[in-house]
Amino acid sequence: MREQLELTAILLCIALVSGAMFLFPVEKKIAEQQAFLQLWWSVNDSLPINKVDSTHIYSMPIAEATKRSLWFRRKRNWPYKSSSELLSDNYLKADSLFFILGDIDFSFDQKAKETEPRPMAPKQEHYHTPVVKIYEPLDLNTCDSASLDALPGIGPGMAHILLDYRSKYGYIADVNHLKVTTYFGQTWREQWDELLVVNEVPPPILSLSSSTFQELLDFPALTYNQVKRICFYRESFAAPTWQEIAGWDEFSTVDTTFLQLYISRN
């Protein structure tokens, strides 16, 4: 009898240890996730769930399926009216913790409905005149995600890529560089040459003579060694010319013509 009790006690201890090993990592992961989400909400006072655009949605710390579901409803002006409706959505349940931790704004702009009756086509006609939609060109430096998403072939994902590129460089000065360095180039359509334009290139935001080491290093087209060479040269002599830079080994594979669109010498 005593041996049986000892065996039972040993098995119970093993079960408790195994359970702790199984549960604690999960609890730790949940706690870390909650801390991260609370940090996100600490810099975002409120989320206008029925007004956010695709760029905002795709930057939120939620699952890709949740992002697609939110954008699907936004494009159809299908708003959420309350927290209970939001949390009961099966497509958003995986991110219920995210929505619970923050302040959700459920206000929305209701689209005006058509009040005029549609004209009836004559009975003798059995064909429809095709409607050709005309799109206005968009300036890549001023357009938003909604106007991009309205163009043929450009969805929220492509709009996010374009706006992320613009944010990274400060503005878009060279459409060809955009095509070469992003997924846009692989899916580029001929009609976009007339629809996606740069009306005016802003003046360079950086300077070879006055920008700090860190400011130059933050520019995505420059490496540490390139910035180090520029700063060392200007401290020893003066701000280098672009002709001098083009001859340096650090810039042997770099298109300095592109760099001049964003960095001036003075």
N, C-alpha and C positions, 0 to 999 in steps of 0.2 A: 504494500500500500504506500509506503514511504517513497519507494523508488518511482512509483507511478506519479506521485505528487511532484517530485523533483523534476521528472521528465516534462510534466505539464507546465511547470514554472519556466523551464528552459525554453520550451516552444513558444510560450507567451512572450518572453523577452525578445526572442528572435523576431516574432511578428511585430512587436512594438518598434524595434530598431528598423526593420524593413519598411514599416509604414512611415517612419520619420524620414528615412532616406528618400522615400518616394514623394512625400508631401512638401518637405521644406524647400527643395528647388523650385517647385511650382509656386509656392507662396512667395518666394523671393522674386521670381519672375513677374508675378502679378504686382508686387509692391514696386518693382523697378518701372514697370509699365505705367502704373498709376502716377508715380513721381514724374515721369517724362510728360505725361498728358497734363498734369497740373502745371508744369513749367510752361508748356505751350499755351495753356489758358491764361497764365499770369501775364502774358504779353498780348493777349487777344481778349479785350473786354467783353465782346459779344459776337455771336455768329449769326448774321442775317441769312438764315438757312434758305429762304425763298428768293434771295437777291444775289447770291455769290455767283461769280463767273467761273469759267472752266479753270482759269489759272489759279484762282483761290482754292477751288475744290481739289485740284491735283497737287497742291502743296500741303494739304492737311495730313496729319499723321493717322490715316485710316487705311483700311485695306483697299486694294485696287477695285474689287467688286463693289464696295461701298461707294467709291468715287464714281464709278460708272452709273450706279443706280441714282445717285444725287444729280448727276449731270443729265441723265435721261429725263428726270422729272422737271429740271429747270428749263430744258429746251422746249418742253410741252406746257410750260406755265402751269404745272400741276403742283400746287403748294402743300406743304404740311401746315396743319392748322393748330396743332397742340403737341405737347410732349408725349402724351399717351399714343397719339397717332404715329409720331416719329419712332418711338421705342417699340411699337408693335409691328413695324415694317420688317418682314422676314429678311429682306436684303441688307438691313442695317444692324441686325442683332449682334454680329461679330464685333461691332464697335459701339455697343451700348454704353460701355464705361466712358468712352470719349464724350458722348452726348450728355451723360448724367453729370459729369464734372463741371461743365461750363454753362454759360448763360446763352440760351437760344432765343433769337428774335424771330417770331413767326409772322411778322407783317409782310405783305406782298402787294404788288401792283396788279390789279385785275385787268386783263385785256378787254378793250371795248369790243362788244359783239356787233356784227353787221346787222343793221336794221332795214336797209333797203332790200327789197326782193330782187333776186337775180332774174335778169331778162330771159324770157323763153325764146328758144331758137325756133325759127319758122319750121312748120311741120314737114315741108317739102325738102328741107336740107337734112342730110344724113352724114354730115362730116363736121369736124371741129377745126377751126383755124388754130394752128399751133401757136402757143404763146412763147415768145423768145424773151427771156429775162436778161436785162442789161445790167451789168455790174460796174460800179464806179471803181476806178483805181484806188488802192489804199497806200498811203505813205507808211512805210515800214517803221518809221521812227515815231509815229503818233497814233497808229491804230491800236485798238484794244482787242481782247480775245473774242468778244461777241461779234465784232465786224469781220474778224478773220474766219470765225466758224461759219459765217454766212456765205463765204465764197465756196464755189464748187470744189470738192475734193479735199478741203481742209477741215478737219475735225478738231476736237479739243486737244488731242495729243499733239498734233502738228502745231497748233497755236501755242501750246506750252513750250515746245522746242524753240519756236521763233522768238517768243518773248523772253525765254531764258537766255538765249544768245544776246538779245538786245540789252538785257540787264547786266550780263557779264562784261560786255565791251562798253557799255554806257550809251551807245547808239549804233546804228548800222550804217557803215560807210561804203561797204563793198558787198554787193549781192552775191558775186561769184565766190567770195570767201565763205559766205553763209552756206552756199550749196556744197562746197568742198568739205567743210568741217562738221556738217550736221546731216541728219537723216533726210533733210529737205531735198538735198541734191539727188538722192536715189529715187524720189517720188515726184520730182519736179515736172510740172506740166507746161506745155508751150504757152498756153493761155495766161499762165501766171507772170510771164515776162511783161505783159501789159497791165496786169491787175496788181502786182506787188512791186512798188516802185520806191525809190528814194528821191524825193523832190529837192531836198537841199541837205548837203552834208554839213553838220555842225563843225565849228572849229575844233582843233585838237584839245583834249582835256588834260593832257600830260605834257611835260617839257623836259628835254634832255638837260637843261641848265638849272631848272629850279625845283623839279619834282624830287621828293625824297626817295631814298633807297627803297623804303617799304611801298610807297605809291607806285613806283616802277615795277616792283616785284609782284604787286597785286594785279598788274595787267596780265591777262591770261596768255598773251602771245610771247612773253619774255620769260626766260629761265633765270635761275639764280646766277649762273656764271656770266650770262650776258649783262645783267644789271650790275654785277660786281665790276665788270670791265668798264662799263660806261661811267660809273661813279668814281672808280680809281683814276680814270683818264681825266675827268673834269676837275678832280681835286689836285691833280698834278699839273695840268695845263689849263684847259678851258673845255667848255662843252664841245664834244666832238661833232663833226659834220656827218651827214648821212653818207657822204662819199667815203669818209674814213671808216665808218662803221661797217659798210658793205665789204671792206677789205679785211676785216678781222676774222680769225678762224671761228670764233664763237657764233658768227652770223653767216657762215658759208652756205648754210642750207635755208636761210631765212629770206623771205620776200620783204626787203626793207621799204619797198614802195608802199606795201600795205601798212607797215608800221607808221609811216609818215602821215597816214590818215588820222591817227589817234595821238601821235606824239610829235610835237614841234621841237625845233632846236632851241628856240629862245624861251 
